[in-house]
Amino acid sequence: MGASTLMGIGTRAMAANFASLQTVGNNIANANTQGYSRQDVQLETAKGQYTGAGFFGQGVNVTTVVRSYDRFLTTQAANTNSLAEADKARLDQLTQLENVLPLGEAGIGHAARQVLDAFVDVANNPQDASARQVVVTRARELAARFQSAGEQLNTLQGGVSQDLKSNIDSVNALARQVADLNRQISALKGAGHSPNDLLDQRDQLVSEISGYINVSTIEANDGSMGLFIGGGQSLVLGSATNALVAAPDQFDPAKTQLALQEGGVARLVPNNSIAGGRIAGLIRFQNEDLTAARNLLGQLAVAVSGAINQQQSLGLDGGQPARAGDPLFSIGAPRTLASTENAGDATFSLAVSDFTHVQASDYELRFDGSNYSLTRLSDGSAVQGSPFDPTALAAGVQVEGMTLQMTAGTASAGDRFLLQAVAQAAPDMRSVMTDPRGIAAASAVTGTFSVNNTGTARAASLGVVDAAAYDATQSVRITFNNDTGDYSYDMLDASNTVVSSGTGTWTAGSPINLNGFSLSLSGVPRSGDVINVGPTTAPAANNGNANAFVALGNALFIGASTLSGGTLVPGRNITDAYASALSDIGVRVQSARSSSDISNTMAQTAEAARANKAGVNLDEEAARLIQFQQSYQAAAKMLQVATSVFDTLLEMTGG
């Protein structure tokens, strides 16, 4: 041992401390670099040299440079960020959706009430053309609001599809970068040292991808990292990638679904397997929230237009001669959409048969090889009467206000169909009445009370309620037999010949229903009182049907249902139905906002934990800088001493 050994120890010490200084400097320089992990130089004691006096140390060696990295914390940060991005994307879309159905006077509910309220002036003066024109104008405005709201929903759908395509392109670009980094990292694997900067870049790219779609990661022996989505479909495997593609929905091409291109085949990624990322939030909004809003709006359009058009058909217009009123509105028709994966060629028709029972939902029809099951998608429950056999469907079945019928072809086992009863009703709603004389203000029937009546009974309301049962060639004579409400009636033809007779009992608050009309009484009839109900002969001055329009404002005709036992569950009136639709969307917005706040907090906490482990603390690095500076200076002093000793030895040996 001699001066050379001391110089070697000093040289290695200077090199080790210089490497540490360089690494600390790099940490400080990248303190604000996103995704950078703090690096540390790993040192080890050099193997000691044996002498007769024992082992003498040979100084220090630089082993490698490692990064501060915790796989669990990094994965947790990426996963929580993925959930936060999904909730945020959904909330952003729901906030836009909330503006489609405004409150107050700008809302559809207010416009619908204005149409019916306009009939008050028509009822007061049926011959007033200006009052009738107000009804036509109000109807046009209502249709325009439905149409505008429906088109806004379609615009939202178009925006979602565009955003999905943009996000998918971003994921593919990032995945290609991950694959390229995998190739570089694998090539450097044999060097025996970790390419820390490349690993940081890859982790950062994976985090960015997680913001678009949640991925699971698996590290291979060669240092590469595989990325998998959905149920284990590979996005990146080594240096190879499979591209995500925006695929049209198998039922509705206007919707966009996620697929993965593998071996030239695009396979749909199940929606329920996409749990995080902006793509998941957009798909959930599209498939759940937007669909629900479209059906709620469509249910209102079907019910309101159906009730008004039906009331029109039950009255007489202002034409010469008067005739049954024509519709005020037209709406988009129901539709059946076959899956693109169907093997059979069966086709079905769908029509609204009872607007009061139409529900705010799409339906799925599925054939199992023997029968067809029908599921209400809004709550996932089977429709009453399901499953149906092919014979029944060929004849047509009545379900929840709809008539479903197989029209042609045959189905194969596993074939599926999407039924949309109301989804297209609003965007295609139009006001088709332009002539104010077309308003059917007059009732098709008129009641007269005998002058000899001794009771106080008067007509509270009278009008045709069932056009199919009403016979305009007949009139009805009602005679009360006692003071307790028992009556007999005679059906008379045009020559006043009795064609049929019957009996009944009147009770206060209950109408008398005969020949397709409904007569409600105020007051009390007495024995011997006579009421005659026949076709209206002077429709120009009659306001019976106008009064019926006004009464629609409080009628419960939206969303009724009939239970399996035959019990009728009443629907809602216009005001309550619109308020319920607003409430449904409002609850979705509040729930999404709450979820977004919670997931965002979780993501921030997880990122803070990751940064605490891997991030750069400038105060710590400054202290380490001084530490290694002093060590470097001490090592330099050691070299200076070694040099002096070496020079002395040279002088002694040379002298």
Secondary structure as the mmCIF struct_conf table of DSSP 4:
data_model
#
loop_
_struct_conf.conf_type_id
_struct_conf.id
_struct_conf.beg_label_comp_id
_struct_conf.beg_label_asym_id
_struct_conf.beg_label_seq_id
_struct_conf.end_label_comp_id
_struct_conf.end_label_asym_id
_struct_conf.end_label_seq_id
HELX_RH_AL_P HELX_RH_AL_P1 ALA A 3 ALA A 29
TURN_TY1_P TURN_TY1_P1 ASN A 30 ASN A 32
BEND BEND1 THR A 33 THR A 33
TURN_TY1_P TURN_TY1_P2 GLN A 34 GLY A 35
STRN STRN1 GLN A 39 THR A 45
HELX_LH_PP_P HELX_LH_PP_P1 ALA A 46 GLY A 48
STRN STRN2 GLN A 49 THR A 51
TURN_TY1_P TURN_TY1_P3 GLY A 52 ALA A 53
STRN STRN3 GLY A 54 PHE A 56
STRN STRN4 VAL A 60 ARG A 67
HELX_RH_AL_P HELX_RH_AL_P2 ARG A 71 GLU A 98
TURN_TY1_P TURN_TY1_P4 ASN A 99 VAL A 100
BEND BEND2 LEU A 101 LEU A 101
HELX_RH_3T_P HELX_RH_3T_P1 GLY A 104 ALA A 106
BEND BEND3 GLY A 107 GLY A 107
HELX_RH_AL_P HELX_RH_AL_P3 ILE A 108 ASP A 117
TURN_TY1_P TURN_TY1_P5 ALA A 118 ALA A 118
HELX_RH_AL_P HELX_RH_AL_P4 PHE A 119 ASN A 124
TURN_TY1_P TURN_TY1_P6 PRO A 126 GLN A 127
HELX_RH_AL_P HELX_RH_AL_P5 ALA A 129 LEU A 188
HELX_RH_3T_P HELX_RH_3T_P2 LYS A 189 ALA A 191
BEND BEND4 GLY A 192 HIS A 193
HELX_RH_AL_P HELX_RH_AL_P6 ASN A 196 TYR A 212
BEND BEND5 ILE A 213 ILE A 213
STRN STRN5 SER A 216 GLU A 219
TURN_TY1_P TURN_TY1_P7 ASN A 221 ASP A 222
BEND BEND6 GLY A 223 GLY A 223
STRN STRN6 MET A 225 ILE A 229
TURN_TY1_P TURN_TY1_P8 GLY A 230 GLY A 232
STRN STRN7 GLN A 233 LEU A 237
TURN_TY1_P TURN_TY1_P9 GLY A 238 SER A 239
STRN STRN8 ALA A 240 THR A 241
STRN STRN9 LEU A 244 PRO A 248
BEND BEND7 GLN A 250 PHE A 251
TURN_TY1_P TURN_TY1_P10 PRO A 253 ALA A 254
BEND BEND8 LYS A 255 LYS A 255
STRN STRN10 THR A 256 GLU A 262
TURN_TY1_P TURN_TY1_P11 GLY A 263 GLY A 264
STRN STRN11 VAL A 265 LEU A 268
HELX_LH_PP_P HELX_LH_PP_P2 VAL A 269 PRO A 270
HELX_RH_3T_P HELX_RH_3T_P3 ASN A 271 SER A 273
BEND BEND9 GLY A 276 GLY A 277
HELX_RH_AL_P HELX_RH_AL_P7 ARG A 278 ARG A 284
HELX_RH_PI_P HELX_RH_PI_P1 PHE A 285 LEU A 290
HELX_RH_AL_P HELX_RH_AL_P8 THR A 291 LEU A 314
STRN STRN12 GLY A 315 LEU A 316
BEND BEND10 GLY A 318 PRO A 321
STRN STRN13 ALA A 324 ALA A 324
HELX_LH_PP_P HELX_LH_PP_P3 GLY A 325 PRO A 327
BEND BEND11 LEU A 328 LEU A 328
STRN STRN14 PHE A 329 SER A 330
HELX_LH_PP_P HELX_LH_PP_P4 GLY A 332 PRO A 334
STRN STRN15 ARG A 335 ALA A 338
TURN_TY1_P TURN_TY1_P12 THR A 340 GLU A 341
BEND BEND12 GLY A 344 GLY A 344
STRN STRN16 THR A 347 VAL A 352
BEND BEND13 SER A 353 SER A 353
HELX_RH_3T_P HELX_RH_3T_P4 PHE A 355 HIS A 357
BEND BEND14 ALA A 360 ALA A 360
STRN STRN17 ASP A 362 PHE A 367
BEND BEND15 GLY A 369 SER A 370
STRN STRN18 TYR A 372 ARG A 376
TURN_TY1_P TURN_TY1_P13 LEU A 377 GLY A 380
STRN STRN19 SER A 381 ALA A 382
HELX_LH_PP_P HELX_LH_PP_P5 VAL A 383 VAL A 383
TURN_TY1_P TURN_TY1_P14 GLN A 384 GLY A 385
BEND BEND16 PRO A 387 PRO A 387
STRN STRN20 PHE A 388 PHE A 388
HELX_RH_AL_P HELX_RH_AL_P9 PRO A 390 ALA A 395
STRN STRN21 VAL A 397 VAL A 399
TURN_TY1_P TURN_TY1_P15 GLU A 400 GLY A 401
STRN STRN22 MET A 402 ALA A 408
BEND BEND17 GLY A 409 GLY A 409
TURN_TY1_P TURN_TY1_P16 ALA A 413 GLY A 414
STRN STRN23 ARG A 416 GLN A 420
BEND BEND18 ALA A 421 VAL A 422
TURN_TY1_P TURN_TY1_P17 ALA A 423 ASP A 428
STRN STRN24 ARG A 430 SER A 431
HELX_RH_3T_P HELX_RH_3T_P5 PRO A 436 GLY A 438
STRN STRN25 ALA A 442 SER A 443
BEND BEND19 ALA A 444 ALA A 444
STRN STRN26 VAL A 445 PHE A 449
TURN_TY1_P TURN_TY1_P18 VAL A 451 ASN A 452
BEND BEND20 GLY A 455 GLY A 455
STRN STRN27 ARG A 458 VAL A 464
BEND BEND21 VAL A 465 VAL A 465
TURN_TY1_P TURN_TY1_P19 ALA A 467 ALA A 469
TURN_TY1_P TURN_TY1_P20 ALA A 472 THR A 473
STRN STRN28 SER A 475 PHE A 480
BEND BEND22 ASN A 482 ASN A 482
TURN_TY1_P TURN_TY1_P21 ASP A 483 THR A 484
BEND BEND23 GLY A 485 GLY A 485
STRN STRN29 ASP A 486 LEU A 492
TURN_TY1_P TURN_TY1_P22 ALA A 494 SER A 495
STRN STRN30 VAL A 498 THR A 505
TURN_TY1_P TURN_TY1_P23 ALA A 508 GLY A 509
STRN STRN31 ILE A 512 LEU A 514
TURN_TY1_P TURN_TY1_P24 ASN A 515 GLY A 516
STRN STRN32 PHE A 517 SER A 522
BEND BEND24 GLY A 523 GLY A 523
TURN_TY1_P TURN_TY1_P25 SER A 527 GLY A 528
STRN STRN33 VAL A 530 PRO A 535
BEND BEND25 THR A 537 THR A 537
HELX_RH_3T_P HELX_RH_3T_P6 PRO A 539 ALA A 541
HELX_RH_AL_P HELX_RH_AL_P10 GLY A 544 ALA A 551
HELX_RH_3T_P HELX_RH_3T_P7 LEU A 552 ASN A 554
STRN STRN34 ILE A 558 ILE A 558
BEND BEND26 GLY A 559 GLY A 559
STRN STRN35 SER A 561 THR A 562
TURN_TY1_P TURN_TY1_P26 SER A 564 GLY A 565
BEND BEND27 GLY A 566 GLY A 566
STRN STRN36 LEU A 568 VAL A 569
STRN STRN37 ARG A 572 ARG A 572
HELX_RH_AL_P HELX_RH_AL_P11 ILE A 574 ALA A 614
BEND BEND28 GLY A 615 GLY A 615
HELX_RH_AL_P HELX_RH_AL_P12 LEU A 618 GLY A 654
#
